[in-house]
Every structure is written in C-alpha cells, then in structure tokens.
Amino acid sequence: MLSVARSALTKYRRCWLPSQAVVRAMSSSGGAPSPYTTLAISHPAESITHVELHRPEKRNAMNRAFWSEMVDCFNEIAGDPECRVVVVSGAGKIFTAGIDLMDMASDVLQPEGDDTARISWNMRKIITKYQETFSVIEKCPKPVVVAVHGACVGGGVDLITACDIRLCTQDAWFQVKEVDIGLAADVGTLQRLPKVIGSRSLVNELALTARKMYADEAKSSGLVSRVFADKEAMMAGALEMAGEIASRSPVAVQGTKVNLIYSRDHSVAEGLNYMATWNMSMLQTQDVMKSAQAAMEKKSPKTIAFSKL
C-alpha cells in the first residue's frame, strides 16, 4: 500500500504548485471542471477522495465561498458510494491562515436588521451557517484524515477538530487566534478541542492566550496522532492510512465512526444502547462472513471485495 501511496504522490506534486490549475478537476468524471473555487478535489486511489484547500495565493484563507463550498462538498461525499475515506490537506506553503477577514467583514460587522432583535436574529443565522461548514465533516459517515503542514490558524483549528484523524509535519503549528481579533471562537473549537485534547487547563490556555502550539506539543497533547518530517512524507502516510481504512468493510468503518461520535457525546449506558440498536441490523451483512473467512484463511482485508455503501 505504501508503494501505491508514493506513486500517487507524483500526481499530488502538481496539486502543491499554485500555478497548476489542473488540480481543480474531478478525476472520476474524466476531468470535468470542479464546481468549487476554494477546493481542489481529486481521487488519488480507489475509494479515496482528496479535498485540498486551494487558495495558496491567499494562504488558504477562508473566504465567503469557502464556507458554503465545504458544506456542498462534504454533503456530496457523504452520499457518494465510491468514496470510503477522505483526506484533507492544504495547497501551498501552509494549511490555512484562518478566516479571510477582508472578505468576511461585511457579514460579521454589518449584519442586516431594523433593530437589535432583528440584527441579533440575523447574526445568529450567519453564525449557525458557518458552524455547519465544519459540523458537516463530523456528520459525514466517511472517516476524514486531515494532514496539516505549516500554520493552522483560527478557523483551521475549528476544521481539524471536526476531523477523525489528525496528522502534521514537524514545522506545523496551531493557534486558536480568535481572542486576538476580539471575539470568542464560535464555529467549533471551544466545543470540540476539550474533547480532543482532554486537558481543560491546556485548552483554556490556548484559547485565552492565543499562543502557538507546535508539532511536538500537539503530538504529546493528543491533538495529532503522528508527526512527519515534511509534507511529502506526511501525504504518503496519510494516503497509506486512508488505503488501510478503505480496504475494510464500509459497513464496519462507517458504523464505527457514527458510534464513536455518538458515544463521545453521551453516557456509556446510552452509547451501549445505541450500539445494540445499530448492530441489530448492521450485523446482518455479508461483510462479517467475508471478513471472518479471510481471517481464517490468513488473508488480508485488502483481498476482500466489499459491496459499495
């Protein structure tokens, strides 16, 4: 699988060069133009979808189009039976500089409304819309592996905490930047980061001081699970991991993600009850027998042909 991942990197190097507009194409549709202006979508290997933040000339800052395109993209991925796992990364020198303040200022600073109540009502609608941009990643039943290089600032932390597996390069750093621009983070970091890291004190420190967290601390705190020497090695590792996930039963993989998230937000008893209800139907699949047969014959899961889901 590593050889497959490394061969895919030849294709990926084109994506890392800002001058190559060719990355904005859906490979599965024979090179048809992508409907997105801030994302580049590709399919580096069977059952794997790569979503790349693609505004390298703007350090992948999150402009107005990005917030709606992410929702459309992941809703499409969620319903795509060809996709079993997603890899998210950033084009150019860094992962993302966070929100594009110049582009977003009018939404945030000049909400519409005739009085305080109506202005507040419209502001709430805007905030909940932006929250969905990252919640849609969590709601997507396909596991999402995010690969971070360089800076991951503000909205970038909101994004990665909604992903299932986080990887980074040695030069990566993370910053909950919102207090530096006069607001409390409102699209996911304050809700998800405490459950990702586990140390309330560290989360409070990062959110209240806006200090940078570098790769080694991110690894030791549990924000990321692996650190790589550079982007090329990280992308090879991300693709290898995605390939391992994609080779397993999609019934098992997607059921595992759904139940992990449910159990995170509920008691053990509630999680067990939900799991029992889930598996009373999901165990009635040929995937169980196929996987058991392969195990008895000492064959890899990669040799099993699972039906699409």
C-alpha positions as CSV (number, residue, x, y, z in Angstrom):
1,M,0.0,0.0,0.0
2,L,2.9,2.3,0.7
3,S,4.1,1.9,-2.9
4,V,0.6,2.9,-4.1
5,A,0.6,5.9,-1.9
6,R,4.0,7.0,-3.1
7,S,3.0,6.6,-6.7
8,A,0.0,8.8,-6.1
9,L,2.3,11.5,-4.8
10,T,3.7,12.0,-8.3
11,K,0.2,13.2,-9.2
12,Y,-0.1,15.2,-5.9
13,R,3.1,17.3,-6.5
14,R,1.1,19.0,-9.3
15,C,-1.5,19.9,-6.7
16,W,1.1,21.6,-4.4
17,L,2.2,24.0,-7.1
18,P,-0.1,27.1,-7.1
19,S,0.4,27.6,-10.9
20,Q,-1.2,24.3,-11.7
21,A,-4.9,25.0,-12.2
22,V,-5.3,21.4,-13.4
23,V,-5.9,20.2,-9.8
24,R,-9.4,21.8,-10.0
25,A,-10.9,18.8,-11.7
26,M,-12.8,15.7,-10.6
27,S,-10.7,12.8,-11.8
28,S,-13.6,10.4,-11.5
29,S,-15.6,12.4,-14.1
30,G,-12.9,12.4,-16.7
31,G,-11.5,15.8,-15.9
32,A,-14.8,17.8,-15.8
33,P,-14.3,21.2,-14.2
34,S,-14.8,21.3,-10.4
35,P,-17.8,23.3,-9.2
36,Y,-15.6,24.7,-6.4
37,T,-13.4,27.8,-6.4
38,T,-11.7,27.3,-3.0
39,L,-11.3,23.5,-3.0
40,A,-9.5,21.1,-5.3
41,I,-11.0,17.6,-5.4
42,S,-9.1,14.5,-6.6
43,H,-9.2,10.7,-6.3
44,P,-5.6,9.5,-5.8
45,A,-6.6,5.9,-5.2
46,E,-9.6,3.7,-5.3
47,S,-12.3,4.7,-2.7
48,I,-10.2,7.7,-1.5
49,T,-11.2,11.3,-2.0
50,H,-8.7,14.1,-1.5
51,V,-10.1,17.5,-0.6
52,E,-7.5,20.2,-0.8
53,L,-7.9,23.8,0.5
54,H,-6.9,25.6,-2.6
55,R,-6.3,29.3,-2.3
56,P,-2.5,29.1,-2.0
57,E,-2.0,32.7,-3.1
58,K,-4.2,33.8,-0.1
59,R,-2.6,31.2,2.3
60,N,-5.9,29.2,2.0
61,A,-7.7,31.9,3.9
62,M,-11.4,31.0,4.3
63,N,-13.4,33.5,2.2
64,R,-17.2,33.6,1.8
65,A,-17.3,31.0,-1.0
66,F,-15.3,28.5,1.2
67,W,-17.9,28.4,3.9
68,S,-20.7,27.2,1.5
69,E,-18.4,25.1,-0.7
70,M,-17.3,22.9,2.2
71,V,-20.9,22.1,3.0
72,D,-21.7,21.2,-0.6
73,C,-18.5,19.2,-1.0
74,F,-19.0,17.0,2.2
75,N,-22.7,16.5,1.6
76,E,-21.7,15.1,-1.8
77,I,-19.0,12.9,-0.4
78,A,-21.4,11.6,2.3
79,G,-23.7,10.3,-0.4
80,D,-21.0,9.0,-2.8
81,P,-20.8,5.2,-2.6
82,E,-17.5,5.3,-4.4
83,C,-15.8,7.1,-1.5
84,R,-14.9,5.3,1.7
85,V,-12.4,7.7,3.2
86,V,-11.4,11.4,2.8
87,V,-8.0,13.1,3.1
88,V,-8.0,16.8,3.7
89,S,-4.9,19.0,3.2
90,G,-3.8,22.5,2.1
91,A,-2.1,23.7,-1.0
92,G,0.9,26.0,-0.9
93,K,3.1,26.9,2.0
94,I,0.7,26.5,4.9
95,F,-2.5,24.6,5.7
96,T,-4.6,27.7,6.4
97,A,-4.4,31.3,7.7
98,G,-8.0,31.0,9.0
99,I,-10.8,33.3,8.2
100,D,-10.4,35.8,5.4
101,L,-11.2,39.0,7.4
102,M,-11.3,41.3,4.4
103,D,-13.8,39.2,2.5
104,M,-15.9,38.3,5.5
105,A,-16.0,41.7,7.3
106,S,-19.4,42.8,5.9
107,D,-21.1,39.6,7.2
108,V,-19.7,39.9,10.7
109,L,-19.5,43.7,11.2
110,Q,-22.6,44.8,9.3
111,P,-25.5,42.3,9.8
112,E,-28.8,43.4,8.5
113,G,-31.8,44.3,10.6
114,D,-34.1,47.2,11.6
115,D,-33.4,46.9,15.4
116,T,-31.3,45.0,17.9
117,A,-33.6,41.9,17.9
118,R,-33.6,41.6,14.1
119,I,-29.9,42.3,13.8
120,S,-29.2,39.6,16.5
121,W,-31.6,37.1,14.8
122,N,-29.8,37.5,11.5
123,M,-26.4,37.3,13.2
124,R,-27.4,34.0,14.8
125,K,-28.4,32.7,11.4
126,I,-25.0,33.7,10.0
127,I,-23.1,32.0,12.9
128,T,-25.0,28.8,12.7
129,K,-24.5,28.7,8.9
130,Y,-20.7,29.0,9.5
131,Q,-20.8,26.3,12.2
132,E,-22.3,23.9,9.7
133,T,-19.2,24.3,7.5
134,F,-17.2,22.1,9.9
135,S,-20.1,20.1,11.5
136,V,-20.7,18.7,8.1
137,I,-17.3,17.0,8.3
138,E,-18.2,15.3,11.5
139,K,-21.7,14.3,10.2
140,C,-20.1,12.7,7.1
141,P,-20.1,9.0,7.8
142,K,-16.8,8.6,5.8
143,P,-13.7,8.9,8.1
144,V,-11.8,12.1,7.4
145,V,-8.0,12.2,7.8
146,V,-6.5,15.7,7.9
147,A,-2.9,16.4,7.0
148,V,-1.6,19.8,8.3
149,H,1.7,21.5,7.3
150,G,2.9,24.9,8.3
151,A,0.4,27.2,10.0
152,C,-3.1,26.1,11.1
153,V,-4.7,29.3,12.5
154,G,-8.2,30.2,13.8
155,G,-10.8,28.5,11.6
156,G,-8.2,25.9,10.7
157,V,-8.4,24.6,14.3
158,D,-12.2,24.5,14.0
159,L,-11.8,22.5,10.9
160,I,-9.3,19.9,12.1
161,T,-11.1,19.2,15.4
162,A,-14.1,18.1,13.4
163,C,-11.9,15.5,11.6
164,D,-11.4,12.0,12.7
165,I,-7.6,11.6,12.4
166,R,-5.1,14.4,12.5
167,L,-1.5,14.3,11.2
168,C,1.0,17.1,10.8
169,T,4.5,17.9,9.7
170,Q,7.4,18.9,12.1
171,D,7.1,22.5,11.0
172,A,3.3,22.7,11.7
173,W,1.9,25.0,14.4
174,F,-1.6,25.6,15.7
175,Q,-3.2,28.8,17.0
176,V,-6.7,29.5,18.5
177,K,-6.5,33.0,17.2
178,E,-9.9,34.4,17.9
179,V,-9.3,36.4,21.1
180,D,-6.6,38.3,19.3
181,I,-9.3,39.7,16.9
182,G,-11.8,40.5,19.6
183,L,-14.1,37.5,19.6
184,A,-14.7,34.1,21.1
185,A,-14.2,31.2,18.7
186,D,-17.8,30.3,17.6
187,V,-17.7,27.6,15.0
188,G,-16.4,24.5,16.9
189,T,-13.0,24.9,18.6
190,L,-14.3,25.7,22.1
191,Q,-16.8,22.7,21.8
192,R,-14.5,20.1,20.2
193,L,-11.0,20.9,21.3
194,P,-11.6,20.0,25.0
195,K,-12.8,16.5,23.9
196,V,-9.8,16.1,21.5
197,I,-7.1,17.1,24.0
198,G,-8.6,16.1,27.3
199,S,-6.8,18.7,29.4
200,R,-9.1,21.5,30.2
201,S,-6.2,23.6,31.5
202,L,-4.3,23.4,28.3
203,V,-7.4,24.1,26.2
204,N,-8.1,27.2,28.4
205,E,-4.5,28.4,28.0
206,L,-4.6,28.0,24.2
207,A,-8.0,29.7,23.8
208,L,-7.4,32.5,26.3
209,T,-3.8,33.5,25.3
210,A,-3.9,32.7,21.5
211,R,-0.3,31.3,21.9
212,K,1.1,28.9,19.2
213,M,1.2,25.2,19.8
214,Y,4.0,23.5,17.8
215,A,4.1,20.0,16.4
216,D,5.8,18.2,19.4
217,E,3.3,19.6,21.9
218,A,0.4,18.9,19.5
219,K,1.6,15.2,19.5
220,S,2.1,14.9,23.2
221,S,-1.3,16.5,24.0
222,G,-3.2,14.3,21.6
223,L,-4.2,17.0,19.1
224,V,-2.4,15.0,16.4
225,S,-1.5,11.3,16.4
226,R,1.6,11.4,14.1
227,V,4.2,13.9,13.1
228,F,6.1,13.6,9.8
229,A,9.4,15.2,8.7
230,D,7.9,17.1,5.7
231,K,4.8,17.4,3.6
232,E,5.8,14.7,1.1
233,A,6.2,12.1,3.9
234,M,3.0,13.2,5.6
235,M,0.9,12.9,2.4
236,A,2.4,9.4,1.8
237,G,1.5,8.5,5.4
238,A,-2.0,9.9,5.0
239,L,-2.6,8.1,1.8
240,E,-1.3,4.8,3.3
241,M,-3.6,5.2,6.3
242,A,-6.5,6.1,4.1
243,G,-5.8,3.0,2.0
244,E,-5.9,0.8,5.1
245,I,-9.3,2.3,6.1
246,A,-10.7,2.0,2.6
247,S,-9.8,-1.7,2.4
248,R,-12.1,-2.5,5.4
249,S,-15.8,-3.1,5.3
250,P,-17.6,0.2,4.7
251,V,-20.4,-1.1,6.9
252,A,-17.9,-1.6,9.7
253,V,-15.9,1.6,9.2
254,Q,-18.8,4.0,8.8
255,G,-20.7,2.3,11.7
256,T,-17.6,2.7,13.9
257,K,-17.3,6.5,13.1
258,V,-21.0,7.1,13.8
259,N,-20.9,5.3,17.1
260,L,-17.6,6.8,18.2
261,I,-19.1,10.3,17.8
262,Y,-22.4,9.3,19.5
263,S,-20.5,7.8,22.4
264,R,-18.4,10.9,22.8
265,D,-21.5,13.0,23.5
266,H,-23.5,10.5,25.6
267,S,-23.1,8.3,28.7
268,V,-21.6,4.8,28.5
269,A,-25.1,3.3,29.0
270,E,-26.6,5.4,26.3
271,G,-23.7,4.6,23.9
272,L,-24.1,0.9,24.6
273,N,-27.9,1.0,24.0
274,Y,-27.3,2.9,20.7
275,M,-24.7,0.4,19.6
276,A,-27.0,-2.5,20.3
277,T,-29.7,-0.9,18.2
278,W,-27.2,-0.1,15.5
279,N,-25.8,-3.5,15.2
280,M,-29.0,-5.4,15.4
281,S,-29.3,-4.6,11.7
282,M,-25.7,-3.9,10.7
283,L,-24.5,-7.3,11.8
284,Q,-26.8,-8.7,9.1
285,T,-24.3,-8.1,6.3
286,Q,-22.2,-10.4,4.2
287,D,-19.2,-8.3,5.2
288,V,-19.0,-10.2,8.5
289,M,-18.7,-13.6,6.9
290,K,-16.3,-12.4,4.2
291,S,-14.0,-10.8,6.8
292,A,-14.2,-13.9,9.1
293,Q,-13.4,-16.2,6.1
294,A,-10.4,-14.1,5.1
295,A,-9.1,-14.1,8.7
296,M,-9.4,-17.9,9.0
297,E,-7.5,-18.2,5.7
298,K,-4.9,-15.7,6.9
299,K,-5.7,-13.3,4.1
300,S,-5.5,-9.5,4.2
301,P,-8.7,-7.5,4.3
302,K,-7.4,-5.9,1.1
303,T,-8.2,-9.1,-0.7
304,I,-11.9,-8.9,0.1
305,A,-14.4,-7.4,-2.4
306,F,-16.9,-5.5,-0.3
307,S,-20.1,-4.1,-1.9
308,K,-20.5,-0.3,-2.1
309,L,-22.4,1.5,0.6
